[in-house]
């Protein structure tokens, strides 16, 4: 978990269709690994848990409540993991790991632990629909 705690500034911008878009590449070191390397136009998730998100990736932020600086990294990583589950790159079993990681990242970024726990409860309800929908309407640009 120490690798996650190393905070790097994440640059993004607000959009109309999606709330945010990365304006620079960002790398995370996740505490769990994919079954094999995953590569999409904007995402590279390596066997060692390294997640690289390319400039231009768009996501919706936290859908449960207002977005704050305490949940931006967490919402980005969670949206990516849900997308990878939805698209069949990761199994459904990764969903709870993604939800727990969201809570941990929020706390690391300064969110009150009780508030992060409440968000986790909301994620456990809402994220199931997100991964079961089978719809990915993201716009990819390369």
C-alpha positions in Angstrom: 0.0 0.0 0.0 3.0 2.4 0.4 3.1 2.9 -3.3 -0.4 4.2 -3.4 0.3 6.7 -0.6 3.0 8.4 -2.8 0.9 11.2 -4.1 1.6 12.8 -7.4 -0.5 15.7 -8.8 -3.1 14.5 -11.2 -4.1 16.9 -13.9 -7.6 16.8 -15.5 -10.2 19.1 -17.0 -14.0 19.2 -16.8 -16.0 18.1 -19.8 -19.6 18.2 -20.9 -20.2 14.5 -21.7 -17.9 13.2 -19.0 -17.1 15.3 -15.9 -13.3 15.0 -16.2 -10.5 14.2 -18.6 -6.8 13.6 -17.8 -4.5 16.2 -19.4 -1.4 14.2 -18.6 -0.5 10.6 -18.2 -0.8 9.2 -14.6 0.6 6.0 -13.0 -0.7 4.1 -10.0 0.6 1.0 -8.3 -2.4 -1.0 -7.3 -2.3 -3.6 -4.4 -3.7 -6.3 -6.6 -2.7 -7.6 -10.0 -4.6 -8.5 -13.2 -4.5 -12.1 -14.4 -2.5 -10.9 -17.5 -1.3 -7.6 -18.9 -4.2 -5.4 -20.1 -3.9 -2.9 -22.9 -6.6 -0.6 -24.2 -6.2 2.7 -26.1 -6.0 4.6 -22.7 -5.2 2.0 -20.1 -2.2 -0.2 -19.4 -2.6 -2.5 -16.4 0.5 -4.7 -15.9 1.0 -8.0 -14.1 2.9 -6.3 -11.3 -0.1 -4.0 -10.5 1.2 -0.9 -12.3 -1.7 1.0 -13.8 -0.9 3.6 -16.5 -3.6 5.9 -17.6 -2.9 7.9 -20.8 -3.6 11.5 -21.3 -7.2 12.0 -22.7 -8.9 9.4 -20.5 -12.3 10.6 -19.5 -14.4 9.5 -16.4 -17.4 10.6 -14.5 -16.0 11.2 -11.0 -17.9 10.1 -8.0 -21.5 9.5 -8.7 -22.6 9.3 -5.1 -22.1 12.8 -4.0 -20.1 15.9 -4.7 -16.6 15.5 -6.1 -13.9 16.8 -3.9 -10.1 16.7 -3.9 -10.4 13.7 -1.5 -12.0 11.4 -4.1 -10.6 12.4 -7.5 -7.9 9.8 -7.7 -10.1 7.2 -6.2 -12.9 7.9 -8.6 -10.5 7.7 -11.6 -9.1 4.3 -10.5 -12.5 2.9 -9.6 -14.0 3.9 -12.9 -11.2 2.3 -14.8 -11.5 -0.9 -12.8 -15.2 -1.0 -13.4 -14.7 -0.4 -17.1 -12.2 -3.3 -17.2 -14.6 -5.6 -15.5 -17.5 -4.5 -17.7 -15.3 -5.1 -20.8 -14.3 -8.6 -19.6 -10.6 -7.9 -19.0 -11.1 -8.5 -15.2 -13.5 -10.9 -13.6 -16.4 -9.8 -11.4 -14.5 -10.8 -8.3 -12.3 -7.7 -8.7 -15.3 -5.4 -8.0 -15.0 -5.7 -4.2 -11.3 -5.0 -4.4 -12.0 -1.9 -6.5 -14.6 -0.7 -3.9 -12.2 -1.2 -1.0 -9.4 0.5 -2.9 -11.7 3.5 -3.5 -12.3 3.8 0.2 -8.6 3.5 1.0 -7.6 6.1 -1.6 -10.2 8.6 -0.3 -8.8 8.3 3.2 -5.2 8.6 2.0 -6.2 11.8 0.2 -7.7 13.3 3.4 -11.4 12.2 3.5 -12.9 11.5 6.9 -12.8 7.7 7.4 -16.5 7.6 8.3 -17.4 9.5 5.1 -15.2 7.1 3.1 -17.0 4.2 4.7 -20.4 5.6 3.8 -19.2 6.0 0.2 -18.0 2.4 0.3 -21.6 1.3 1.2 -22.9 3.3 -1.7 -20.4 1.8 -4.1 -21.4 -1.7 -3.1 -24.9 -0.9 -4.3 -24.2 1.3 -7.3 -21.1 -0.3 -8.8 -22.8 -3.6 -9.5 -25.0 -1.9 -12.0 -22.0 -0.2 -13.6 -20.2 -3.4 -14.3 -23.3 -5.5 -15.3 -24.5 -3.0 -17.8 -22.2 -4.2 -20.5 -22.2 -0.7 -22.0 -19.1 1.3 -22.5 -19.9 4.6 -24.1 -16.5 6.2 -23.6 -15.1 8.0 -26.6 -11.5 6.9 -27.4 -9.1 9.1 -29.1 -5.6 8.0 -30.2 
